[in-house]
Amino acid sequence: MGYMTVESHSHTRIHLKRLPGFRSWALLVGISSVGLSAAYYSSDSWMWKLFYVAGCCFVAIQNLEEWEEAIFDKSKGQVILKSFNLYTKILTMWRKGHEQVVAELNHLRDVSVEEERVRYLGKGYLVVLRFATGFSHPLTQSATLGGRSDADAIAELLKRFLGLDKAQQREKASDSDSSNSDQIELDEN
């Protein structure tokens, strides 16, 4: 599975989604099957068997990744980052479980890829949104293991969509012009 998938893309809107990955579903099935097999092969009472199944299912759901989506809307001038966690949803009896961050699109200054160490598994990569206020927010809550190319592709897509690549080129050009004029003044003295 890639970093995020492009759900829809137009001149004014990009909608990105991320679903729990294969590892996450494999853990869910594996841990749940441990509870089921413990209950099946156990000679304990039905209460203990229910406890085995419920406990393992609870741990399995806890290890399930989040459903995440990001909407960049130029017409509204907003970035909306949403996440949905099944574990939190179950614990709060469906009252909570959705998290949403809304930010102004004109405050977004840069989109970059950061490397993060994932315990026991190696390196993971995150796309990070950097705002004018100095605030940084990851596009997703968890890093993607494996190659960096998927995260780089999403970062480049967002930079092109938001025009940040052109803005960075203009800044570099103006910085080099000002440093050249400073150098000329020093040479004249």
HELIX and SHEET records of a PDB file:
HELIX    1   1 PHE A   22  TYR A   41  1                                  20    
HELIX    2   2 TRP A   46  GLN A   62  1                                  17    
HELIX    3   3 LEU A   86  LEU A   91  1                                   6    
HELIX    4   4 LEU A  105  HIS A  107  5                                   3    
HELIX    5   5 SER A  149  LEU A  162  1                                  14    
HELIX    6   6 LEU A  164  GLU A  188  1                                  25    
SHEET    1   A 5 THR A   5  HIS A   9  0                                        
SHEET    2   A 5 ARG A  13  ARG A  18 -1                                        
SHEET    3   A 5 TRP A  67  ASP A  73 -1                                        
SHEET    4   A 5 GLN A  78  PHE A  84 -1                                        
SHEET    5   A 5 HIS A  98  GLU A 104 -1                                        
SHEET    1   B 3 LEU A 108  VAL A 118  0                                        
SHEET    2   B 3 GLY A 122  PHE A 131 -1                                        
SHEET    3   B 3 SER A 136  PRO A 138 -1                                        
SHEET    1   C 3 LEU A 108  VAL A 118  0                                        
SHEET    2   C 3 GLY A 122  PHE A 131 -1                                        
SHEET    3   C 3 THR A 144  LEU A 145 -1                                        
END                                                                             
